[in-house]
Amino acid sequence: MLNSLPEVMLATLLDDAAGRDRATARRACLLRILWRERFIPRAGLISRVEAELGAGCFGAQAWEDTFYRDLRVVKHAFATAGFDLGYSRNPASPGYYLRYQESLHAQVIREIQGSAGEVDSAQITIYRRLTAAQRFQQGCSISDTARRAVAYRQRQNLASLTDARELREVDNEGKTP
């Protein structure tokens, strides 16, 4: 019955389930990452999932067991769809990957090509003329803007926090509460 539903409807249901259940959220995140990219070692997968769901989302004690249990479910999901999730021990490209698939999903390749097409050569010329101090200042400005964006998002979710407390939490933890 669910197989005949449009993908956007299934994605909505999955997102809802992931929001309610930590294991589903981890597994959906692993599936999404491995669908888009290849050759990601365990540590890389864990850090990417934790970046999205929060540090310690695999648990503090038996995190390895949790990771491998989640990966078994993800591997089964890929197999059900006709894909084979493997692990490469090749030093040049170690990590999990989908056998017989390109290194990046076609959609990711299109996104990269689209981004490269938006590069303004005049802007690059200007950037090359900047001193190291000016480049550093730009980097600091970008970082500050990112911190403020996180604080704004936190304010939307937790209206009771003050701006100063939010910025302090972002600075101290590097992630949302």
N, C-alpha and C positions, 0 to 999 in steps of 0.2 A: 504494500500500500504506500509506504513512504517513498519508494523508489520512483513513483510516478509524479511526485510533487516537484515543482520548480526548485532549482538549487537555492534561490534566494530565500525561499520559505524554510528550507531545511537549515540554511545557515542561521536564520533568525532563531529557530528552535535550538540549535546547538549553542548559540551565543547565550540564550536564556539559561540553558542547562549549565553551561560553564559558569555563569554568574552565581548559580545556586550551589554548585558542587565543585570543590577544589580539585578533585581528581579529574573530573571532566575538563575543567579549565586548563590544567597542565597538559592533558592529552591533546586537547584541541590546539593548544599553543605549539606543542611538539609537531603535530601533524602539519600545521600551517608553515612552520619554519622549514621542515624537511620537504614539503611540497615545492617550496620556492628555491631552496638552495641545497647544494650538495657538499659532501666532504666536511662535515662539521663534527669535531670530536666531542666526546661526552661532556667535557668541561665547558666547551663552547655552547652546547645545547642547554646545559643547566644554567649557565649565566644568562643566556638570552631569555629563557623562561622566567628566571628570577627577576630580570629587568622588567618584564611585563607584569608578573603576578606578585612580586615581592620576594625579598630574600627569605630563605628558609621555607619556601612553598613546598619543597619536597620532604620537609620534616627535618628535625635536628638529629635524631638518633639513627633511624634506619633509612636515611635518604637514598643510599645506593639501591636498596631493595625496592623502594618506591619508584625510583627512576627506571629500573629494569622492568618492573611490573607495568608501568605506564608505556614503556617502549614496546613491550609485547603486544599491548592493545593497539598501539599505533601501527606496528608491523602487520598485525592481523587486518586492520582497516585498509592498509595499502594493498595487501594480498587480495582482499575481497574485491578491490577495484582493479585488480590485474597488474599491480606493481610489486616489485621485489625490493624490499629495503635491505641493504647490505652494509657491511662495515669494511672500510679499506684500512689496511695497516701499512700501506705504501707511505714512506716518509715524505714523499713529494706532495701527496694529497691524502692525508689520513682523515678518517671520520666516517660518519653515516652518509649514505647516498642511495639514490634510487638506481638500481641496475638498469642499463640500457636506456638511460635518459641523459640529456645534456647536463652540463655542470650547473647551469641555471635554468629555471623554468622559462619558457618562451615569454611569458608576461613580464618577468623581471628584465629580460633582455630588451624588450620593447620599452620598458620604463627607463632603463639606462640610456638607450638610444635617444629617447625623447628628451631626457635631461641634458644629454650632450648637445643635442640640437638647440637647446636654449642658451648655451654658453655664448656670452657676448665677447667677441675678441677685443673690442675696445675696452671693456671692463678689465679683462686680463692684462692688457697693456698698462692700464692705470695701476692695477695691483702690483705689477712688477716694478713700478717706479717707487713704490712706498718703501720707506726705511723699515728696518727690523722693528724699531719702536712703534711705528705706525701700524704695522701688521699685528704686533702684540696688542696694541690698543683695540684694534678691530676684533681680535679674538676675545678680549675681555668684554667688549660690548656685546658680542654674540652670546657669551656665557651669561652675562647679566640679564639679557633679554630672555634667555631660556629659563633662568631661575624665576624671573617674574611671571613667565607663562605658567610654570608649574604652580607658583603661589596663587595665581588667578584661578587655575583649575581647582586647586584645593579650596579656595574661597567659595567657589560654586558648589562644591560638595559638602563642605563643612563651614557654613556661614558663621559659626561661633568663633572661629580662630581669627586672631588679629593678623594684620599684614606682617608685623615684625616677627611674630611667633612663626608664621608660615615660612618666611625667608630664613629664619634661624634653623627650622627643621630641615629645609632643603639643603642649607649649607652643611649642617651637621651630619645628615644621613644620606644626602644625595638621592633621595627618593621620596615619594609621597607617603604620608602616614597610613 
